[in-house]
Amino acid sequence: MNRLSRTCRRLRRRALAALLVPAAVMTAGNAAASNVVELEIEGGIGAATAEYVVAGIEYAEENNADLVLIRMDTPGGLMGAMRDIITKILNSSVPVATYVTPAGARADSAGTFILLASHIAAMAPTTVVGAATPVSLTGDDVAPMRPVEKPADSEDEDAAEDEDAAEDIAEPTTAMGRKVINDSVAYIRNLADRHGRNADWAESAVRDAATLSAKDALEQNVIDIIADNRADLLVAIDGREVLVGSDMVAIVSDSPTIEQYEPTWRIKFLSIIQQPEVILLLGLIGIYGLLFEGYNPGAIVPGVVGAICLLLALYAVQVLPINYAGVLLILLGVALMVAEAFAPSFGALGLGGIAAFVFGAIMMFDSGVPGFGISISFVVSLAILAALFVIWMVSFLLKLRKRGAVYGSEAIVGRIGIAMEDFNGGGKVWVEGEAWAARSKVPIAKDQEIIITALDGLVVDVKPAPVAASHQHATT
């Protein structure tokens, strides 16, 4: 009986083990399989970038991803777009790790805010972070600073000399400046405090445009990790607990399946047309297309293409920082180049238009907002093309002046023709490939060369051509 009881217990244990082992293997397999959605921020941060990042995080949430990894290399961007990205990160149900990479990359200005807002802040070696002082859309300091003098009656001068430089706060000189700076300081301090990072340095990044290397950022508790590559980063953060919403969540990033989130065609299109060079080209095509349609009514295609390009340029301009003095100079330059064609000045108007266009293009996008400048070489290339056009136009007008009149009485009088029939008084003559009604005071024989002496409506007065004129006509 005892032997039978022991045998039964062994059978039960084996059956239980047989059931538990597959379950354990399945659980382990599920734990090892993590899903990481990877996004990329490169270049200036604008409306298209914000839409892309927001859509990527929403995609990760819908597909129950374990982590969103943002690879970032940016000089900064627009504050509105930056706040849209940060708002989405702060309200994401999926942890977000922002990684400044590759080597030599940066997270300046708006990039600093995004890095500090992320659940994991990581950098590759030889990358930098900081310089987050806001600038205006005209390129000026949004808040010019003046230093705050320390009290002269300080009781402990030695202690004052040893104070941290961050305590020497500079005050903005205008009410608007104080408003913008203080708002940015409060915002970035909150972002840093949320994840236990160095809020004092974050404030100095706004007030003093302070920057740090990756090594210094780690030492000063600005970032969480330095990682040589993506694989090292994912291994290092696996199991780390971060605050997501109001809950502490452990990151799962071991042996991940990485899914690159690609922007939609719409976001790609918006990214393209928001480039300063593309905006300039669209604007020029739009203006010239509408002008061509205006001078050639019924052409249709130039007008349609011009209207579409101009509307696209206007859309892109409304979401980018521009200098309106530059816009006016560009319009003046185009007007002067067009005027050269209709009021020839033999280069004066055209060259003035080119100069206005070049200075306007440089000024239009010289906003000081990182990532939204225009290439000088591109502007110079456009100026060279415009100059070649003006040179061609001037040479063409000179040729026309030497050629003389090509229509009207001035164009027909003096031409040599051939009589198409015998006539005395009225008949037909052939001049410059056209048949004309002619009249003559003397008899004219068929195939005789004649010279036109006057034009009366559609009738020409002719006379026999002199022998020298006939010979010259035959040799030309």
C-alpha positions as a Markdown table, in Angstrom:
| # | Residue | x | y | z |
|---|---|---|---|---|
| 1 | Met | 0.0 | 0.0 | 0.0 |
| 2 | Asn | 2.8 | 2.4 | 0.9 |
| 3 | Arg | 4.6 | 1.5 | -2.2 |
| 4 | Leu | 1.5 | 2.2 | -4.3 |
| 5 | Ser | 1.1 | 5.5 | -2.6 |
| 6 | Arg | 4.7 | 6.6 | -3.3 |
| 7 | Thr | 4.3 | 5.5 | -7.0 |
| 8 | Cys | 1.2 | 7.6 | -7.3 |
| 9 | Arg | 2.9 | 10.7 | -5.8 |
| 10 | Arg | 5.8 | 10.3 | -8.2 |
| 11 | Leu | 3.4 | 10.1 | -11.2 |
| 12 | Arg | 1.6 | 13.2 | -10.0 |
| 13 | Arg | 4.9 | 15.1 | -9.7 |
| 14 | Arg | 6.0 | 14.1 | -13.2 |
| 15 | Ala | 2.6 | 15.1 | -14.7 |
| 16 | Leu | 2.8 | 18.5 | -12.9 |
| 17 | Ala | 6.4 | 19.0 | -14.1 |
| 18 | Ala | 5.3 | 18.1 | -17.7 |
| 19 | Leu | 2.6 | 20.8 | -17.5 |
| 20 | Leu | 4.8 | 23.5 | -15.9 |
| 21 | Val | 7.9 | 23.2 | -18.1 |
| 22 | Pro | 6.2 | 24.3 | -21.4 |
| 23 | Ala | 4.5 | 27.1 | -19.5 |
| 24 | Ala | 7.8 | 28.2 | -18.1 |
| 25 | Val | 9.4 | 28.1 | -21.5 |
| 26 | Met | 6.6 | 30.1 | -23.0 |
| 27 | Thr | 6.8 | 32.7 | -20.3 |
| 28 | Ala | 10.6 | 33.0 | -20.8 |
| 29 | Gly | 10.1 | 33.3 | -24.5 |
| 30 | Asn | 7.5 | 36.1 | -24.1 |
| 31 | Ala | 9.8 | 38.0 | -21.7 |
| 32 | Ala | 12.7 | 37.8 | -24.0 |
| 33 | Ala | 10.7 | 39.1 | -27.0 |
| 34 | Ser | 10.4 | 42.9 | -26.8 |
| 35 | Asn | 9.2 | 45.3 | -29.4 |
| 36 | Val | 11.0 | 48.6 | -30.0 |
| 37 | Val | 9.7 | 51.2 | -32.3 |
| 38 | Glu | 12.5 | 53.5 | -33.6 |
| 39 | Leu | 12.1 | 57.1 | -34.8 |
| 40 | Glu | 14.7 | 59.6 | -36.0 |
| 41 | Ile | 14.9 | 63.3 | -35.6 |
| 42 | Glu | 17.5 | 64.8 | -37.9 |
| 43 | Gly | 18.0 | 68.5 | -38.7 |
| 44 | Gly | 15.7 | 71.4 | -37.8 |
| 45 | Ile | 12.6 | 70.6 | -35.8 |
| 46 | Gly | 9.5 | 71.9 | -37.5 |
| 47 | Ala | 5.8 | 71.1 | -37.9 |
| 48 | Ala | 6.5 | 68.1 | -40.1 |
| 49 | Thr | 9.0 | 66.7 | -37.5 |
| 50 | Ala | 6.5 | 67.1 | -34.7 |
| 51 | Glu | 3.7 | 65.4 | -36.8 |
| 52 | Tyr | 6.1 | 62.5 | -37.5 |
| 53 | Val | 7.2 | 61.9 | -33.9 |
| 54 | Val | 3.6 | 62.2 | -32.6 |
| 55 | Ala | 2.4 | 59.7 | -35.2 |
| 56 | Gly | 5.3 | 57.3 | -34.3 |
| 57 | Ile | 4.5 | 57.3 | -30.6 |
| 58 | Glu | 0.8 | 56.7 | -31.3 |
| 59 | Tyr | 1.8 | 53.8 | -33.6 |
| 60 | Ala | 3.9 | 52.3 | -30.7 |
| 61 | Glu | 0.9 | 52.7 | -28.3 |
| 62 | Glu | -1.5 | 51.0 | -30.8 |
| 63 | Asn | 0.8 | 48.1 | -31.3 |
| 64 | Asn | 1.6 | 47.6 | -27.6 |
| 65 | Ala | 5.4 | 48.3 | -28.1 |
| 66 | Asp | 7.7 | 48.0 | -25.1 |
| 67 | Leu | 9.8 | 51.0 | -26.0 |
| 68 | Val | 10.0 | 54.0 | -28.3 |
| 69 | Leu | 13.6 | 54.8 | -29.2 |
| 70 | Ile | 14.3 | 58.3 | -30.7 |
| 71 | Arg | 17.6 | 58.7 | -32.4 |
| 72 | Met | 18.4 | 62.5 | -32.4 |
| 73 | Asp | 20.8 | 64.9 | -34.1 |
| 74 | Thr | 19.4 | 68.4 | -34.2 |
| 75 | Pro | 20.5 | 72.0 | -33.9 |
| 76 | Gly | 17.1 | 72.9 | -32.5 |
| 77 | Gly | 13.9 | 74.2 | -34.1 |
| 78 | Leu | 10.6 | 75.9 | -33.5 |
| 79 | Met | 9.2 | 76.1 | -30.0 |
| 80 | Gly | 5.7 | 75.2 | -31.0 |
| 81 | Ala | 6.8 | 71.9 | -32.7 |
| 82 | Met | 9.1 | 71.1 | -29.7 |
| 83 | Arg | 6.2 | 71.5 | -27.3 |
| 84 | Asp | 4.0 | 69.2 | -29.4 |
| 85 | Ile | 6.6 | 66.5 | -29.2 |
| 86 | Ile | 7.2 | 66.9 | -25.5 |
| 87 | Thr | 3.5 | 66.8 | -24.7 |
| 88 | Lys | 3.2 | 63.5 | -26.6 |
| 89 | Ile | 6.2 | 62.1 | -24.8 |
| 90 | Leu | 4.9 | 63.1 | -21.3 |
| 91 | Asn | 1.5 | 61.6 | -22.1 |
| 92 | Ser | 2.8 | 58.4 | -23.7 |
| 93 | Ser | 1.8 | 55.0 | -22.3 |
| 94 | Val | 5.1 | 53.6 | -23.8 |
| 95 | Pro | 8.5 | 54.6 | -22.3 |
| 96 | Val | 10.5 | 56.9 | -24.6 |
| 97 | Ala | 14.3 | 56.7 | -24.8 |
| 98 | Thr | 16.0 | 59.6 | -26.6 |
| 99 | Tyr | 19.5 | 58.8 | -27.8 |
| 100 | Val | 21.8 | 61.5 | -29.2 |
| 101 | Thr | 23.7 | 59.8 | -31.9 |
| 102 | Pro | 25.9 | 59.3 | -34.0 |
| 103 | Ala | 29.3 | 60.4 | -32.7 |
| 104 | Gly | 29.6 | 64.2 | -33.3 |
| 105 | Ala | 25.8 | 64.7 | -33.1 |
| 106 | Arg | 24.1 | 67.3 | -30.9 |
| 107 | Ala | 20.9 | 68.0 | -29.1 |
| 108 | Asp | 20.9 | 71.8 | -29.0 |
| 109 | Ser | 18.1 | 74.2 | -28.2 |
| 110 | Ala | 14.8 | 72.4 | -28.7 |
| 111 | Gly | 16.7 | 69.1 | -28.7 |
| 112 | Thr | 17.8 | 69.7 | -25.1 |
| 113 | Phe | 14.2 | 70.1 | -24.0 |
| 114 | Ile | 13.2 | 66.9 | -25.8 |
| 115 | Leu | 16.1 | 64.9 | -24.3 |
| 116 | Leu | 15.2 | 66.0 | -20.7 |
| 117 | Ala | 11.5 | 65.2 | -21.2 |
| 118 | Ser | 12.3 | 61.6 | -22.2 |
| 119 | His | 12.0 | 58.7 | -19.8 |
| 120 | Ile | 15.6 | 57.7 | -20.7 |
| 121 | Ala | 18.1 | 60.3 | -21.8 |
| 122 | Ala | 21.2 | 58.8 | -23.5 |
| 123 | Met | 24.1 | 60.1 | -25.5 |
| 124 | Ala | 26.8 | 58.6 | -27.6 |
| 125 | Pro | 30.4 | 59.6 | -26.9 |
| 126 | Thr | 31.6 | 62.9 | -28.4 |
| 127 | Thr | 28.1 | 64.3 | -28.6 |
| 128 | Val | 26.9 | 67.5 | -27.0 |
| 129 | Val | 23.8 | 68.9 | -25.4 |
| 130 | Gly | 22.7 | 72.4 | -24.4 |
| 131 | Ala | 22.5 | 76.0 | -25.8 |
| 132 | Ala | 18.7 | 76.2 | -25.2 |
| 133 | Thr | 18.3 | 79.9 | -25.0 |
| 134 | Pro | 15.2 | 80.9 | -27.1 |
| 135 | Val | 15.6 | 83.3 | -30.0 |
| 136 | Ser | 13.0 | 85.3 | -31.8 |
| 137 | Leu | 11.8 | 84.6 | -35.4 |
| 138 | Thr | 13.8 | 87.7 | -36.6 |
| 139 | Gly | 17.1 | 86.3 | -35.4 |
| 140 | Asp | 17.5 | 88.7 | -32.4 |
| 141 | Asp | 17.9 | 87.6 | -28.8 |
| 142 | Val | 14.4 | 87.2 | -27.5 |
| 143 | Ala | 15.6 | 88.5 | -24.2 |
| 144 | Pro | 18.8 | 90.6 | -24.1 |
| 145 | Met | 20.5 | 90.1 | -20.7 |
| 146 | Arg | 22.1 | 92.4 | -18.2 |
| 147 | Pro | 24.2 | 91.0 | -15.3 |
| 148 | Val | 22.8 | 91.3 | -11.8 |
| 149 | Glu | 25.4 | 93.0 | -9.5 |
| 150 | Lys | 26.1 | 91.4 | -6.2 |
| 151 | Pro | 25.6 | 93.6 | -3.1 |
| 152 | Ala | 28.8 | 95.5 | -2.3 |
| 153 | Asp | 28.5 | 94.9 | 1.5 |
| 154 | Ser | 28.8 | 91.2 | 1.3 |
| 155 | Glu | 29.9 | 89.9 | 4.7 |
| 156 | Asp | 31.8 | 86.9 | 3.3 |
| 157 | Glu | 33.6 | 87.9 | 0.2 |
| 158 | Asp | 35.6 | 84.7 | 0.0 |
| 159 | Ala | 32.4 | 82.7 | 0.1 |
| 160 | Ala | 30.9 | 84.9 | -2.6 |
| 161 | Glu | 33.9 | 84.2 | -4.8 |
| 162 | Asp | 33.5 | 80.5 | -4.4 |
| 163 | Glu | 29.8 | 80.5 | -5.3 |
| 164 | Asp | 28.8 | 78.5 | -8.3 |
| 165 | Ala | 28.6 | 80.5 | -11.5 |
| 166 | Ala | 25.0 | 79.3 | -12.0 |
| 167 | Glu | 24.0 | 81.6 | -9.1 |
| 168 | Asp | 25.2 | 84.7 | -11.0 |
| 169 | Ile | 21.8 | 85.0 | -12.8 |
| 170 | Ala | 21.5 | 87.5 | -15.6 |
| 171 | Glu | 18.2 | 89.4 | -15.9 |
| 172 | Pro | 16.4 | 90.1 | -19.2 |
| 173 | Thr | 16.2 | 93.8 | -20.0 |
| 174 | Thr | 12.5 | 93.8 | -21.3 |
| 175 | Ala | 9.2 | 92.7 | -19.9 |
| 176 | Met | 8.7 | 90.4 | -22.9 |
| 177 | Gly | 12.2 | 89.0 | -22.5 |
| 178 | Arg | 11.6 | 88.2 | -18.8 |
| 179 | Lys | 8.3 | 86.5 | -19.8 |
| 180 | Val | 9.9 | 84.3 | -22.4 |
| 181 | Ile | 13.0 | 83.4 | -20.4 |
| 182 | Asn | 11.1 | 82.7 | -17.2 |
| 183 | Asp | 8.6 | 80.6 | -19.0 |
| 184 | Ser | 11.3 | 78.5 | -20.7 |
| 185 | Val | 13.2 | 78.2 | -17.4 |
| 186 | Ala | 10.2 | 76.9 | -15.5 |
| 187 | Tyr | 9.4 | 74.5 | -18.4 |
| 188 | Ile | 12.8 | 73.0 | -18.6 |
| 189 | Arg | 13.2 | 72.7 | -14.8 |
| 190 | Asn | 9.9 | 70.8 | -14.6 |
| 191 | Leu | 11.1 | 68.4 | -17.3 |
| 192 | Ala | 14.4 | 67.8 | -15.5 |
| 193 | Asp | 12.7 | 67.4 | -12.1 |
| 194 | Arg | 10.2 | 64.9 | -13.4 |
| 195 | His | 13.0 | 62.3 | -14.1 |
| 196 | Gly | 15.3 | 63.4 | -11.3 |
| 197 | Arg | 17.9 | 65.2 | -13.5 |
| 198 | Asn | 20.0 | 68.3 | -12.9 |
| 199 | Ala | 17.4 | 71.1 | -13.0 |
| 200 | Asp | 20.0 | 73.8 | -12.1 |
| 201 | Trp | 22.1 | 73.0 | -15.2 |
| 202 | Ala | 18.9 | 72.8 | -17.3 |
| 203 | Glu | 18.2 | 76.4 | -16.2 |
| 204 | Ser | 21.7 | 77.5 | -17.1 |
| 205 | Ala | 21.2 | 76.0 | -20.6 |
| 206 | Val | 18.3 | 78.4 | -21.1 |
| 207 | Arg | 19.7 | 81.5 | -19.3 |
| 208 | Asp | 23.4 | 81.2 | -20.4 |
| 209 | Ala | 23.3 | 78.8 | -23.4 |
| 210 | Ala | 25.4 | 76.3 | -21.4 |
| 211 | Thr | 26.5 | 73.2 | -23.2 |
| 212 | Leu | 28.0 | 69.9 | -22.0 |
| 213 | Ser | 29.8 | 66.9 | -23.6 |
| 214 | Ala | 28.3 | 63.5 | -23.1 |
| 215 | Lys | 30.8 | 62.7 | -20.4 |
| 216 | Asp | 30.2 | 65.9 | -18.4 |
| 217 | Ala | 26.4 | 65.5 | -18.9 |
| 218 | Leu | 26.5 | 62.0 | -17.3 |
| 219 | Glu | 28.7 | 63.3 | -14.4 |
| 220 | Gln | 26.4 | 66.2 | -13.7 |
| 221 | Asn | 23.2 | 64.0 | -13.8 |
| 222 | Val | 21.8 | 65.6 | -17.0 |
| 223 | Ile | 21.5 | 62.3 | -18.8 |
| 224 | Asp | 21.2 | 58.7 | -17.6 |
| 225 | Ile | 23.5 | 56.7 | -19.9 |
| 226 | Ile | 26.4 | 56.9 | -22.3 |
| 227 | Ala | 26.2 | 54.2 | -24.9 |
| 228 | Asp | 28.5 | 53.5 | -27.8 |
| 229 | Asn | 25.7 | 52.1 | -30.0 |
| 230 | Arg | 22.1 | 51.2 | -30.0 |
| 231 | Ala | 22.7 | 47.6 | -28.9 |
| 232 | Asp | 24.6 | 48.7 | -25.8 |
| 233 | Leu | 21.9 | 51.2 | -25.0 |
| 234 | Leu | 19.1 | 48.6 | -25.1 |
| 235 | Val | 21.1 | 46.2 | -22.9 |
| 236 | Ala | 21.9 | 48.9 | -20.4 |
| 237 | Ile | 18.3 | 50.1 | -19.9 |
| 238 | Asp | 16.6 | 46.7 | -19.8 |
| 239 | Gly | 14.8 | 46.4 | -16.5 |
| 240 | Arg | 15.3 | 50.0 | -15.5 |
| 241 | Glu | 12.2 | 51.5 | -13.9 |
| 242 | Val | 10.9 | 54.9 | -15.2 |
| 243 | Leu | 7.9 | 57.0 | -14.4 |
| 244 | Val | 5.3 | 56.6 | -17.2 |
| 245 | Gly | 2.3 | 58.7 | -16.4 |
| 246 | Ser | 1.8 | 58.1 | -12.7 |
| 247 | Asp | 3.2 | 54.6 | -12.5 |
| 248 | Met | 6.7 | 53.2 | -12.3 |
| 249 | Val | 7.3 | 50.9 | -15.3 |
| 250 | Ala | 10.2 | 48.5 | -15.9 |
| 251 | Ile | 11.6 | 48.9 | -19.4 |
| 252 | Val | 11.7 | 45.7 | -21.5 |
| 253 | Ser | 14.4 | 45.9 | -24.2 |
| 254 | Asp | 16.3 | 42.6 | -24.0 |
| 255 | Ser | 16.7 | 40.8 | -27.4 |
| 256 | Pro | 14.4 | 43.3 | -29.1 |
| 257 | Thr | 12.6 | 43.3 | -32.4 |
| 258 | Ile | 13.4 | 46.8 | -33.7 |
| 259 | Glu | 10.8 | 48.3 | -36.1 |
| 260 | Gln | 11.8 | 51.4 | -38.0 |
| 261 | Tyr | 8.8 | 53.8 | -38.2 |
| 262 | Glu | 8.8 | 55.5 | -41.6 |
| 263 | Pro | 7.1 | 58.8 | -42.1 |
| 264 | Thr | 4.0 | 58.8 | -44.4 |
| 265 | Trp | 4.1 | 60.3 | -47.9 |
| 266 | Arg | 2.3 | 63.4 | -46.5 |
| 267 | Ile | 5.0 | 64.0 | -43.8 |
| 268 | Lys | 7.8 | 63.4 | -46.4 |
| 269 | Phe | 6.1 | 65.9 | -48.7 |
| 270 | Leu | 5.7 | 68.5 | -45.9 |
| 271 | Ser | 9.4 | 68.0 | -44.9 |
| 272 | Ile | 10.5 | 68.7 | -48.5 |
| 273 | Ile | 8.5 | 71.9 | -49.1 |
| 274 | Gln | 9.5 | 73.3 | -45.8 |
| 275 | Gln | 13.1 | 73.5 | -46.8 |
| 276 | Pro | 14.1 | 77.2 | -47.4 |
| 277 | Glu | 15.6 | 76.4 | -50.8 |
| 278 | Val | 12.5 | 74.6 | -52.0 |
| 279 | Ile | 10.3 | 77.5 | -50.7 |
| 280 | Leu | 12.4 | 80.0 | -52.7 |
| 281 | Leu | 12.1 | 77.9 | -55.9 |
| 282 | Leu | 8.3 | 77.4 | -55.4 |
| 283 | Gly | 7.9 | 81.1 | -54.9 |
| 284 | Leu | 9.8 | 82.0 | -58.0 |
| 285 | Ile | 8.0 | 79.4 | -60.2 |
| 286 | Gly | 4.7 | 80.7 | -58.9 |
| 287 | Ile | 5.5 | 84.4 | -59.6 |
| 288 | Tyr | 6.9 | 83.8 | -63.1 |
| 289 | Gly | 4.1 | 81.3 | -63.9 |
| 290 | Leu | 1.4 | 83.9 | -63.1 |
| 291 | Leu | 3.3 | 86.6 | -64.9 |
| 292 | Phe | 3.5 | 84.5 | -68.0 |
| 293 | Glu | -0.2 | 83.7 | -67.8 |
| 294 | Gly | -1.0 | 87.4 | -67.5 |
| 295 | Tyr | 1.0 | 88.3 | -70.6 |
| 296 | Asn | -0.3 | 85.3 | -72.5 |
| 297 | Pro | -3.9 | 84.8 | -71.6 |
| 298 | Gly | -5.2 | 81.4 | -72.4 |
| 299 | Ala | -1.9 | 79.5 | -71.9 |
| 300 | Ile | -3.5 | 77.9 | -68.8 |
| 301 | Val | -0.6 | 75.6 | -67.9 |
| 302 | Pro | 1.7 | 78.4 | -66.6 |
| 303 | Gly | -1.1 | 79.9 | -64.6 |
| 304 | Val | -2.2 | 76.6 | -63.0 |
| 305 | Val | 1.4 | 75.6 | -62.2 |
| 306 | Gly | 2.2 | 79.1 | -60.9 |
| 307 | Ala | -0.8 | 79.2 | -58.6 |
| 308 | Ile | -0.2 | 75.8 | -57.1 |
| 309 | Cys | 3.5 | 76.5 | -56.5 |
| 310 | Leu | 2.8 | 79.9 | -55.0 |
| 311 | Leu | 0.1 | 78.5 | -52.6 |
| 312 | Leu | 2.6 | 75.7 | -51.5 |
| 313 | Ala | 5.2 | 78.3 | -50.9 |
| 314 | Leu | 2.8 | 80.4 | -48.8 |
| 315 | Tyr | 1.8 | 77.4 | -46.8 |
| 316 | Ala | 5.4 | 76.5 | -46.0 |
| 317 | Val | 6.2 | 80.1 | -45.1 |
| 318 | Gln | 3.5 | 80.3 | -42.5 |
| 319 | Val | 5.1 | 77.5 | -40.4 |
| 320 | Leu | 8.7 | 78.8 | -40.8 |
| 321 | Pro | 10.5 | 81.7 | -39.3 |
| 322 | Ile | 11.1 | 84.4 | -42.0 |
| 323 | Asn | 12.2 | 88.0 | -42.2 |
| 324 | Tyr | 9.6 | 90.0 | -44.1 |
| 325 | Ala | 12.1 | 92.6 | -45.2 |
| 326 | Gly | 13.8 | 89.8 | -47.1 |
| 327 | Val | 10.5 | 88.8 | -48.7 |
| 328 | Leu | 10.0 | 92.4 | -49.9 |
| 329 | Leu | 13.5 | 92.5 | -51.4 |
| 330 | Ile | 12.9 | 89.3 | -53.3 |
| 331 | Leu | 9.6 | 90.7 | -54.7 |
| 332 | Leu | 11.5 | 93.9 | -55.7 |
| 333 | Gly | 14.2 | 91.8 | -57.3 |
| 334 | Val | 11.7 | 89.8 | -59.4 |
| 335 | Ala | 9.9 | 93.0 | -60.4 |
| 336 | Leu | 13.1 | 94.6 | -61.6 |
| 337 | Met | 14.1 | 91.5 | -63.6 |
| 338 | Val | 10.7 | 91.4 | -65.2 |
| 339 | Ala | 10.9 | 95.1 | -65.9 |
| 340 | Glu | 14.1 | 94.6 | -67.8 |
| 341 | Ala | 12.2 | 92.6 | -70.4 |
| 342 | Phe | 9.5 | 95.2 | -70.9 |
| 343 | Ala | 11.5 | 98.4 | -70.4 |
| 344 | Pro | 15.0 | 97.6 | -71.6 |
| 345 | Ser | 17.7 | 99.4 | -69.7 |
| 346 | Phe | 20.5 | 97.2 | -71.1 |
| 347 | Gly | 21.3 | 95.6 | -67.8 |
| 348 | Ala | 20.7 | 98.3 | -65.2 |
| 349 | Leu | 17.3 | 97.0 | -64.0 |
| 350 | Gly | 18.3 | 93.4 | -64.3 |
| 351 | Leu | 21.5 | 93.7 | -62.3 |
| 352 | Gly | 19.6 | 95.7 | -59.7 |
| 353 | Gly | 17.0 | 93.0 | -59.5 |
| 354 | Ile | 19.6 | 90.3 | -59.1 |
| 355 | Ala | 21.2 | 92.2 | -56.2 |
| 356 | Ala | 17.9 | 92.7 | -54.5 |
| 357 | Phe | 17.0 | 89.1 | -55.0 |
| 358 | Val | 20.3 | 87.8 | -53.5 |
| 359 | Phe | 20.1 | 90.1 | -50.4 |
| 360 | Gly | 16.4 | 89.3 | -49.9 |
| 361 | Ala | 17.0 | 85.5 | -50.1 |
| 362 | Ile | 19.8 | 85.7 | -47.5 |
| 363 | Met | 17.7 | 88.0 | -45.2 |
| 364 | Met | 14.5 | 86.1 | -45.6 |
| 365 | Phe | 15.7 | 82.9 | -43.8 |
| 366 | Asp | 18.4 | 84.6 | -41.6 |
| 367 | Ser | 16.1 | 84.0 | -38.6 |
| 368 | Gly | 18.7 | 82.7 | -36.1 |
| 369 | Val | 16.4 | 79.8 | -35.4 |
| 370 | Pro | 18.6 | 76.7 | -35.7 |
| 371 | Gly | 18.0 | 74.4 | -38.6 |
| 372 | Phe | 16.2 | 77.0 | -40.8 |
| 373 | Gly | 18.9 | 78.9 | -42.6 |
| 374 | Ile | 19.5 | 78.9 | -46.3 |
| 375 | Ser | 22.5 | 77.8 | -48.2 |
| 376 | Ile | 24.5 | 80.7 | -49.5 |
| 377 | Ser | 25.8 | 78.6 | -52.4 |
| 378 | Phe | 22.3 | 77.9 | -53.5 |
| 379 | Val | 21.4 | 81.6 | -53.5 |
| 380 | Val | 24.5 | 82.4 | -55.5 |
| 381 | Ser | 23.7 | 79.6 | -58.0 |
| 382 | Leu | 20.2 | 81.1 | -58.5 |
| 383 | Ala | 21.8 | 84.6 | -58.9 |
| 384 | Ile | 24.2 | 83.3 | -61.6 |
| 385 | Leu | 21.3 | 81.7 | -63.5 |
| 386 | Ala | 19.4 | 85.0 | -63.3 |
| 387 | Ala | 22.5 | 87.0 | -64.4 |
| 388 | Leu | 22.9 | 84.7 | -67.4 |
| 389 | Phe | 19.2 | 85.2 | -68.3 |
| 390 | Val | 19.7 | 89.0 | -68.1 |
| 391 | Ile | 22.8 | 88.8 | -70.3 |
| 392 | Trp | 20.9 | 86.8 | -72.9 |
| 393 | Met | 18.0 | 89.2 | -72.8 |
| 394 | Val | 20.3 | 92.2 | -73.3 |
| 395 | Ser | 22.1 | 90.6 | -76.2 |
| 396 | Phe | 18.8 | 89.6 | -77.8 |
| 397 | Leu | 17.5 | 93.2 | -77.5 |
| 398 | Leu | 20.7 | 94.5 | -79.1 |
| 399 | Lys | 20.3 | 92.2 | -82.0 |
| 400 | Leu | 16.7 | 93.3 | -82.5 |
| 401 | Arg | 17.9 | 97.0 | -82.5 |
| 402 | Lys | 20.4 | 96.2 | -85.2 |
| 403 | Arg | 17.8 | 94.3 | -87.2 |
| 404 | Gly | 15.4 | 97.2 | -87.4 |
| 405 | Ala | 11.7 | 97.1 | -87.7 |
| 406 | Val | 10.0 | 93.7 | -88.4 |
| 407 | Tyr | 6.4 | 94.8 | -88.8 |
| 408 | Gly | 4.5 | 97.9 | -89.9 |
| 409 | Ser | 5.4 | 100.3 | -92.7 |
| 410 | Glu | 9.0 | 100.7 | -91.6 |
| 411 | Ala | 9.5 | 96.9 | -92.0 |
| 412 | Ile | 8.1 | 96.7 | -95.6 |
| 413 | Val | 9.3 | 99.9 | -97.2 |
| 414 | Gly | 12.5 | 99.5 | -99.1 |
| 415 | Arg | 12.2 | 95.7 | -99.5 |
| 416 | Ile | 13.0 | 94.0 | -102.8 |
| 417 | Gly | 10.3 | 91.8 | -104.4 |
| 418 | Ile | 9.4 | 90.1 | -107.7 |
| 419 | Ala | 6.4 | 90.8 | -109.9 |
| 420 | Met | 4.0 | 87.9 | -110.1 |
| 421 | Glu | 2.4 | 89.1 | -113.3 |
| 422 | Asp | 2.6 | 91.8 | -116.0 |
| 423 | Phe | 0.7 | 94.9 | -114.9 |
| 424 | Asn | 0.4 | 98.6 | -115.5 |
| 425 | Gly | -1.3 | 100.3 | -112.6 |
| 426 | Gly | -2.3 | 97.4 | -110.3 |
| 427 | Gly | -1.1 | 93.8 | -109.9 |
| 428 | Lys | 0.5 | 91.3 | -107.6 |
| 429 | Val | 4.1 | 91.2 | -106.2 |
| 430 | Trp | 5.9 | 88.6 | -104.0 |
| 431 | Val | 7.8 | 90.1 | -101.1 |
| 432 | Glu | 9.4 | 88.2 | -98.2 |
| 433 | Gly | 7.4 | 85.1 | -98.8 |
| 434 | Glu | 4.0 | 86.9 | -99.0 |
| 435 | Ala | 1.9 | 88.0 | -101.9 |
| 436 | Trp | 0.9 | 91.7 | -101.8 |
| 437 | Ala | -1.5 | 93.8 | -103.9 |
| 438 | Ala | 0.7 | 96.4 | -105.7 |
| 439 | Arg | 0.3 | 99.5 | -107.8 |
| 440 | Ser | 2.9 | 101.2 | -110.0 |
| 441 | Lys | 3.0 | 104.4 | -112.1 |
| 442 | Val | 5.1 | 102.6 | -114.8 |
| 443 | Pro | 4.6 | 99.2 | -116.5 |
| 444 | Ile | 6.0 | 96.2 | -114.6 |
| 445 | Ala | 6.8 | 92.9 | -116.3 |
| 446 | Lys | 6.4 | 89.4 | -114.8 |
| 447 | Asp | 9.4 | 88.2 | -112.7 |
| 448 | Gln | 10.8 | 91.8 | -112.8 |
| 449 | Glu | 12.4 | 92.9 | -109.5 |
| 450 | Ile | 10.7 | 95.7 | -107.8 |
| 451 | Ile | 11.3 | 97.9 | -104.7 |
| 452 | Ile | 8.5 | 99.0 | -102.4 |
| 453 | Thr | 8.3 | 102.7 | -102.0 |
| 454 | Ala | 5.3 | 103.1 | -99.7 |
| 455 | Leu | 2.6 | 101.2 | -97.8 |
| 456 | Asp | -1.1 | 102.2 | -98.0 |
| 457 | Gly | -3.2 | 99.8 | -95.9 |
| 458 | Leu | -2.7 | 96.4 | -97.6 |
| 459 | Val | -1.5 | 97.9 | -100.9 |
| 460 | Val | 2.1 | 98.6 | -101.6 |
| 461 | Asp | 3.5 | 101.2 | -104.1 |
| 462 | Val | 6.3 | 99.8 | -106.1 |
| 463 | Lys | 8.8 | 100.8 | -108.8 |
| 464 | Pro | 11.4 | 98.9 | -110.8 |
| 465 | Ala | 14.3 | 98.1 | -108.6 |
| 466 | Pro | 17.6 | 99.7 | -109.5 |
| 467 | Val | 20.2 | 97.4 | -110.9 |
| 468 | Ala | 22.6 | 97.8 | -107.9 |
| 469 | Ala | 19.7 | 97.0 | -105.5 |
| 470 | Ser | 18.8 | 94.0 | -107.5 |
| 471 | His | 22.3 | 92.7 | -107.5 |
| 472 | Gln | 22.7 | 93.2 | -103.8 |
| 473 | His | 19.4 | 91.4 | -103.2 |
| 474 | Ala | 20.6 | 88.5 | -105.3 |
| 475 | Thr | 23.9 | 88.1 | -103.3 |
| 476 | Thr | 22.4 | 88.3 | -99.8 |
